[in-house]
Amino acid sequence: MCQLGLQFFPDQAAALREMHRVLAPGARIVLNVPGPAPEPFLILAEALARHIRPELAPFVQQVFSIHDTRQLQELLAQAGFTGATAEPASTTLALPPPAEFLWQYVHSTPLAAAAAEAGEAARAALERDIVTRWKPFTHDDRLMLELRVVTAAARTA
């Protein structure tokens, strides 16, 4: 099981080949990847670039970078898996209020160090920007996120 992680491997094909190598014959691989990026995360990437550091935007984009069903099936087949399927599903997540979710997300990712180094004024500007721009996605003080996740599965021969 690879839960929301394949997109972070620098060489996804090599990662899948290694997963294939270590699995027993007839074993099943299942992986989930999110994408494309929901609008609130596009807003986050742009705001991080503006208020903290421009080189942070690609991290957020990377999170949602590998979600094409055909691409996933091809990667699995090229790694030696058979019977690859990839099915998207969408869900609505009711998250904490925007400011709270912003910092939960930042602190749970590699973005935390850059945000800490940026200083209090930059963090406050980021939070103001995000809270304002996420208002259309907020209901009853909760950030409502429409998220698409692709589940791919295949077997070893």
C-alpha positions as CSV (number, residue, x, y, z in Angstrom):
1,M,0.0,0.0,0.0
2,C,1.4,3.4,-1.0
3,Q,-0.9,6.0,0.5
4,L,-0.5,9.5,-1.0
5,G,3.3,9.1,-1.4
6,L,4.2,8.0,-4.9
7,Q,4.3,11.6,-6.1
8,F,7.2,12.4,-3.7
9,F,9.6,9.8,-5.2
10,P,12.1,11.6,-7.5
11,D,11.9,8.6,-9.9
12,Q,8.4,7.1,-9.6
13,A,9.2,4.4,-12.2
14,A,12.2,3.2,-10.1
15,A,10.1,3.3,-6.9
16,L,7.5,1.1,-8.5
17,R,10.1,-1.3,-9.9
18,E,11.5,-1.7,-6.4
19,M,8.0,-2.3,-5.0
20,H,7.5,-5.0,-7.7
21,R,10.9,-6.5,-6.8
22,V,10.1,-7.0,-3.1
23,L,6.5,-8.2,-3.5
24,A,5.8,-11.9,-3.6
25,P,4.4,-13.5,-6.8
26,G,0.7,-12.8,-7.1
27,A,0.9,-10.0,-4.5
28,R,-1.2,-6.9,-5.0
29,I,-0.1,-3.2,-5.0
30,V,-2.6,-0.5,-4.2
31,L,-1.7,3.2,-4.2
32,N,-3.6,6.4,-3.8
33,V,-2.6,9.8,-5.3
34,P,-4.5,13.1,-5.1
35,G,-5.1,15.5,-7.9
36,P,-5.5,17.6,-9.7
37,A,-4.8,20.4,-7.1
38,P,-7.9,21.8,-5.6
39,E,-8.3,25.6,-5.9
40,P,-7.4,26.2,-2.2
41,F,-4.1,24.5,-2.7
42,L,-3.3,26.6,-5.8
43,I,-4.0,29.6,-3.7
44,L,-1.7,28.3,-1.0
45,A,1.1,27.7,-3.4
46,E,0.9,31.2,-4.8
47,A,0.6,32.7,-1.3
48,L,3.6,30.7,0.0
49,A,5.7,32.0,-3.0
50,R,4.6,35.6,-2.4
51,H,4.9,35.7,1.4
52,I,7.5,33.1,2.4
53,R,9.8,32.0,-0.5
54,P,9.1,31.5,-4.2
55,E,10.7,28.1,-4.2
56,L,8.0,26.7,-1.9
57,A,5.2,26.7,-4.5
58,P,6.6,23.6,-6.3
59,F,6.1,21.5,-3.1
60,V,2.4,22.1,-3.1
61,Q,2.3,21.4,-6.8
62,Q,4.2,18.1,-6.3
63,V,1.6,16.9,-3.9
64,F,-0.9,16.8,-6.8
65,S,1.5,16.0,-9.6
66,I,0.7,12.4,-10.6
67,H,-3.0,11.8,-10.9
68,D,-3.5,10.9,-14.6
69,T,-5.1,7.4,-14.6
70,R,-3.5,6.4,-17.9
71,Q,0.0,7.5,-16.6
72,L,-0.4,5.5,-13.4
73,Q,-1.5,2.4,-15.3
74,E,1.5,2.8,-17.7
75,L,3.9,3.3,-14.8
76,L,2.6,0.1,-13.1
77,A,2.9,-1.9,-16.3
78,Q,6.4,-0.6,-17.0
79,A,7.4,-1.7,-13.5
80,G,6.3,-5.2,-14.3
81,F,2.8,-5.2,-12.7
82,T,-0.1,-6.8,-14.5
83,G,-3.8,-5.9,-14.7
84,A,-3.3,-2.3,-13.6
85,T,-6.4,-0.3,-12.9
86,A,-6.7,3.4,-11.9
87,E,-10.0,4.8,-10.7
88,P,-10.7,8.4,-9.6
89,A,-13.1,9.2,-6.8
90,S,-14.0,12.6,-5.3
91,T,-14.9,13.5,-1.8
92,T,-15.6,16.6,0.2
93,L,-13.5,17.1,3.3
94,A,-14.7,19.3,6.1
95,L,-11.5,20.6,7.5
96,P,-10.7,22.9,10.5
97,P,-11.1,26.7,10.0
98,P,-8.8,28.2,7.4
99,A,-6.1,29.6,9.7
100,E,-6.0,26.4,11.8
101,F,-5.8,24.2,8.7
102,L,-3.1,26.3,7.1
103,W,-0.8,25.9,10.1
104,Q,-1.7,22.2,10.6
105,Y,-0.8,21.6,6.9
106,V,2.4,23.7,6.9
107,H,3.7,22.1,10.2
108,S,3.1,18.6,8.9
109,T,5.1,19.1,5.7
110,P,8.6,20.1,4.7
111,L,7.2,23.7,4.5
112,A,7.5,24.1,8.3
113,A,11.2,25.0,8.4
114,A,10.9,27.7,5.7
115,A,7.8,29.2,7.5
116,A,9.6,29.3,10.8
117,E,12.6,31.0,9.2
118,A,10.4,33.6,7.5
119,G,9.6,35.5,10.6
120,E,6.4,36.5,12.3
121,A,5.5,39.3,9.9
122,A,5.7,37.0,6.9
123,R,3.7,34.3,8.6
124,A,1.0,36.8,9.6
125,A,0.8,38.1,6.1
126,L,0.5,34.6,4.7
127,E,-2.3,33.8,7.2
128,R,-4.2,37.0,6.4
129,D,-3.9,36.3,2.7
130,I,-5.0,32.7,3.0
131,V,-7.9,33.3,5.3
132,T,-9.2,36.0,3.0
133,R,-8.8,34.0,-0.2
134,W,-10.2,30.8,1.3
135,K,-13.5,32.4,2.4
136,P,-15.4,31.2,-0.7
137,F,-14.4,27.6,0.3
138,T,-15.5,28.1,3.9
139,H,-18.8,27.0,5.4
140,D,-19.8,27.2,9.0
141,D,-16.2,28.3,9.8
142,R,-14.8,25.1,8.2
143,L,-12.7,24.8,5.1
144,M,-14.6,22.6,2.7
145,L,-12.2,20.9,0.3
146,E,-13.3,19.0,-2.8
147,L,-10.6,16.4,-3.3
148,R,-10.1,13.9,-6.1
149,V,-8.0,10.8,-5.3
150,V,-7.0,8.2,-7.8
151,T,-6.7,4.6,-6.5
152,A,-4.5,2.4,-8.7
153,A,-4.0,-1.3,-8.2
154,A,-2.1,-4.1,-9.9
155,R,-0.6,-7.5,-9.3
156,T,2.8,-9.1,-9.6
157,A,3.0,-12.0,-12.1
